[in-house]
Amino acid sequence: MKTNNESNTLNQIRSILRNSISIPPERAAAFFKTGKGHYAEGDKFMGVTVPSLRKITKAFIPLPLMDIQNLISSKINEERLLALLMLVAQYEKAGSREKEEIYQFYVTHLQYVNNWNLVDASAHRIIGAHLWDKDRDFLFVLANAENLWERRIAVVSTWYFIRKNDLEWTFKIAKFLLRDTHDLIHKAVGWMLREAGKQDQEELIKFLNQYAEEMPRTMLRYSLEKFAESTRKNYLLNRKP
């Protein structure tokens, strides 16, 4: 049950959100497929920019998880994103016990991390960060999920490892997702492979030499973005139809 203070805080946050609207909702939604049958079907947008959300986050970082739960379960994309930005900010400042609590909260509420902007803003900074020094097999559980967003969370979480120059799990999850049928997974895997290649191009080349022929074209194209044009063309031309 929420206290009056918590309700007042949420009312204040929502008032600030309404006053922060700077673009039409349809323009905010333009980067997402929200139509019937599409990946973001039914997602609602207010028209608040990410810089504005980050500014609000800084003002309300100590927001209790009880209130964050109210935001993260919202039908409005910006409210869910704000909740996730707050979780990330809190996680980065937390002690070990609080980190575990925030991680468990995030995992329990994965159903609301249900658009690519939400995944990409939070997965590596909570799941990736938390599993850095722990057993990482949960990433395979996510990669094997029916839910599109959980599969994307699996690969994007490895971005944290990449930044620590630990590339093993990026290649493991990429291999696991080679035959995924969704374009948003192809893009995410290719993106993480590209990031891994920034750290160690030779390791990326080894992976591509073994799996490029099996990779969906979008995945391969994203992974090759930092290569010379002649190299990109060679890989793409030699890929099986």
C-alpha positions in Angstrom: 0.0 0.0 0.0 1.4 3.4 -1.0 1.9 6.1 1.6 0.6 9.7 1.0 4.2 10.9 0.4 4.7 8.2 -2.3 1.4 9.1 -4.0 2.3 12.8 -3.9 5.7 12.0 -5.3 4.2 10.1 -8.2 1.7 12.9 -8.8 4.6 15.3 -8.9 6.6 13.2 -11.3 3.6 12.8 -13.6 2.9 16.5 -13.5 6.5 17.2 -14.5 6.2 14.6 -17.3 3.1 16.4 -18.7 4.8 19.7 -18.5 7.9 18.2 -20.3 6.0 17.2 -23.4 7.8 18.9 -26.3 6.9 16.8 -29.4 3.6 15.4 -30.7 3.0 11.8 -29.4 2.8 10.5 -33.0 6.3 11.9 -33.7 7.6 10.3 -30.5 6.1 7.0 -31.7 7.5 7.3 -35.2 10.6 5.2 -34.5 8.5 2.3 -33.2 6.0 -0.1 -34.9 2.9 0.4 -32.8 0.3 -0.8 -35.2 -1.8 -3.9 -34.9 0.3 -7.0 -35.2 3.6 -5.1 -34.9 6.3 -5.6 -32.3 5.2 -2.5 -30.2 1.5 -2.9 -30.8 -0.5 -0.6 -28.4 2.5 1.1 -26.9 1.6 4.7 -25.9 3.8 7.8 -26.1 3.5 11.2 -24.5 6.1 13.1 -26.4 8.8 13.6 -23.7 12.4 13.4 -25.0 15.1 11.2 -23.4 17.2 14.2 -22.3 14.1 15.4 -20.3 13.6 12.0 -18.8 17.3 11.9 -17.7 16.8 15.3 -16.1 13.8 14.1 -14.2 15.7 10.9 -13.2 18.4 13.0 -11.5 15.8 14.8 -9.4 14.1 11.6 -8.2 16.9 9.0 -8.0 16.0 7.9 -4.4 12.4 7.0 -5.5 11.3 3.9 -3.6 10.9 0.7 -5.6 7.2 0.8 -4.7 6.8 3.9 -6.7 9.1 2.7 -9.5 6.8 -0.3 -9.8 3.9 2.0 -10.4 5.8 3.7 -13.2 7.3 0.6 -14.8 3.8 -1.0 -15.1 2.5 2.1 -17.0 1.0 1.8 -20.5 3.0 4.9 -21.4 6.5 4.2 -22.8 8.1 7.3 -21.3 6.9 6.3 -17.8 8.4 2.9 -18.2 11.6 4.3 -19.5 11.8 6.8 -16.6 11.4 3.9 -14.2 14.2 2.0 -15.9 16.5 5.0 -15.9 15.8 5.5 -12.2 16.6 1.8 -11.6 19.9 2.1 -13.5 20.9 5.2 -11.5 20.0 3.6 -8.2 21.9 0.4 -9.1 25.1 2.2 -10.0 25.1 4.0 -6.6 23.9 1.0 -4.5 25.8 -1.4 -2.2 25.8 -5.1 -2.8 22.6 -5.9 -1.0 20.7 -3.1 -2.7 22.1 -4.1 -6.1 20.7 -7.6 -5.6 17.3 -6.2 -4.7 17.3 -3.9 -7.8 18.4 -6.8 -10.0 15.7 -9.1 -8.7 13.1 -6.3 -9.1 14.2 -5.8 -12.7 14.1 -9.5 -13.5 10.6 -9.8 -11.8 9.3 -7.0 -14.0 10.8 -8.0 -17.4 7.4 -8.1 -18.9 7.4 -4.3 -18.8 10.8 -4.0 -20.5 8.9 -4.4 -23.7 10.3 -2.1 -26.4 13.8 -1.8 -27.9 14.5 1.6 -26.3 13.6 0.2 -22.9 15.9 -2.9 -23.4 18.8 -0.9 -24.8 18.7 1.7 -21.9 18.8 -0.8 -19.1 19.7 -4.4 -19.9 23.5 -4.1 -19.9 23.5 -1.7 -17.0 21.6 -3.9 -14.7 21.6 -7.6 -15.9 25.0 -7.3 -17.5 26.5 -5.4 -14.6 25.0 -7.8 -12.1 26.2 -11.0 -13.8 29.7 -9.6 -14.5 31.2 -11.6 -11.5 28.5 -14.3 -11.3 27.2 -17.3 -13.1 25.9 -16.0 -16.5 23.7 -19.0 -17.6 20.6 -16.9 -17.0 21.5 -15.2 -20.3 20.8 -18.5 -22.1 17.5 -18.7 -20.4 16.6 -15.3 -21.8 18.1 -16.1 -25.2 15.8 -19.2 -25.4 12.7 -17.3 -24.4 9.6 -17.0 -26.7 9.4 -13.4 -25.8 11.2 -11.1 -28.3 12.3 -8.6 -25.7 13.9 -11.2 -23.4 16.0 -12.5 -26.3 17.1 -9.0 -27.0 17.9 -8.4 -23.3 20.1 -11.5 -23.4 22.4 -10.2 -26.1 22.3 -6.5 -25.1 23.3 -7.4 -21.6 26.6 -8.6 -22.9 27.4 -5.0 -23.8 28.6 -4.5 -20.2 31.0 -7.4 -20.6 32.3 -6.0 -23.9 33.1 -2.7 -22.2 35.2 -4.7 -19.8 36.9 -6.4 -22.7 35.3 -9.7 -22.0 33.9 -10.9 -25.4 33.2 -14.6 -24.8 29.5 -14.3 -23.9 28.7 -11.9 -26.7 29.9 -14.5 -29.2 28.2 -17.3 -27.2 24.8 -15.5 -27.3 25.3 -14.4 -30.9 25.9 -18.0 -32.0 22.8 -19.1 -30.0 20.7 -16.5 -31.8 22.0 -17.0 -35.3 18.7 -18.6 -36.5 16.4 -16.2 -34.7 13.7 -15.0 -37.1 13.1 -11.5 -35.8 14.7 -8.4 -37.4 15.1 -6.7 -34.0 17.2 -9.6 -32.8 19.3 -9.6 -36.0 20.0 -5.9 -35.4 20.8 -6.3 -31.8 23.2 -9.3 -32.4 24.9 -7.5 -35.2 25.2 -4.4 -33.1 26.9 -6.3 -30.2 29.2 -8.1 -32.6 30.2 -4.8 -34.0 30.9 -3.5 -30.5 32.9 -6.6 -29.8 34.9 -6.0 -32.9 35.9 -2.6 -31.7 37.6 -4.3 -28.8 39.1 -7.2 -30.8 38.7 -7.2 -34.5 40.6 -10.5 -34.9 38.1 -12.3 -32.7 35.2 -10.9 -34.7 36.8 -12.0 -37.9 37.2 -15.5 -36.5 33.5 -15.5 -35.7 32.5 -14.2 -39.1 34.7 -16.6 -40.9 32.9 -19.4 -39.2 29.3 -18.2 -39.2 28.9 -15.4 -41.7 27.2 -17.7 -44.3 24.5 -18.6 -41.7 23.9 -15.1 -40.4 20.8 -13.2 -41.5 21.8 -10.4 -43.8 20.8 -7.6 -41.4 22.8 -9.2 -38.6 25.9 -9.6 -40.8 25.6 -6.1 -42.2 25.4 -4.5 -38.7 28.4 -6.5 -37.5 30.5 -5.3 -40.5 29.9 -1.6 -40.1 33.4 -0.8 -38.9 35.2 -2.8 -41.6 36.5 -1.4 -44.9 33.9 -1.4 -47.7 35.8 -4.0 -49.7 35.7 -6.4 -46.7 32.0 -5.7 -46.1 31.2 -6.5 -49.8 33.3 -9.7 -49.7 31.4 -11.1 -46.7 28.0 -10.1 -48.0 28.6 -11.4 -51.5 29.9 -14.8 -50.2 27.0 -15.2 -47.8 24.5 -17.9 -48.8 21.1 -16.6 -50.1 
